[in-house]
Amino acid sequence: MLSHKLCPLAAAYPQQEDASCLGEDCACYVKMHKPRYMKADHYRIIDPEYFYRYVGCGLVTHVPWELVKRKEKTKANSEEATQ
């Protein structure tokens, strides 16, 4: 079993000694969010409580989306944002 992530780009070049994933330092590293939709009768609305997130390598062929609960906005935070 692997103890660390391998970079698919670096692993394609056998002359490179270290094929370890560089994480946030890599040019292929991405942070993506997409809305979660709820279905109603004949339309879709964005779920106000949850969204999908992916953080990792941008070279993947299938994005393993993670379902995340949105942080609640408190009244104090919303008042600070308007000032």
N, C-alpha and C positions, 0 to 999 in steps of 0.2 A: 504494500500500500504506500502511496506517495505521501510524504510528510510536508511537501510544499507544492504550490501551484506551478505548473509549467506554462511558459509562454508559447503559444502555437507558432508565432512568427519566428521566435528564436530557435525553437525545436526544428524548424524546417531547414536550418542551416547547420549541418553537423560540425562544421569547422569552428562554430562558436562554443566556447568551453562551458559557459553557464547559461542554461535555458530557463532560469528561474523567472517567475513573474515579478515585474517591477512595481506592480500595484499602481498607486496614484502618480508615480513618476513616469509611467509609460504614456506614449503619445496615443495609444489605442484605448486608454482607460476612459470609460464613460459613466455618467450619472444620468439616468432617465426616469421620468415620471409619466404616467398616463392615467387618465381618469377611469374610474370604474363606473359603468353605466347600470342603471336600474331600468327594467322594462315596465312600461305601463301599457294601456290598451293598444294604442297605435303610435306610440312615441317612446323615446328613451330620454331619461334625465340623468344628470351626473350625481352619483352618490355623494352626499355631503359628509359622510363619516369615513369612508375608505378610499384609497387610491392604490395603484400598482407602482412599484419602484424596482429598479434594477441598478446595481452599482457593480461594475466589474469590467471585464475585457470586452471591447467592442468587436472582437473578431469571432464571437460565438455565432453559431448558426441557428440556435434556438435559445431565445432569451428566457431565462427562468425568473419570471416576474414574481415579486414578493408582495403579498397583500398587507398594507400598512394602514393602521387607524390614524386619522388626522389628529393633530394636536388641537385641543380645545383652546379657543381664543377667550381669554378672560376679559372682563370689562376694563380693567386697568391697562392691559396691553393694547386694546383697541383705542383707548383714549390717548395713550402715548404716541401711537402711530399717527393720529390725526393732528397732533400739535407740531 
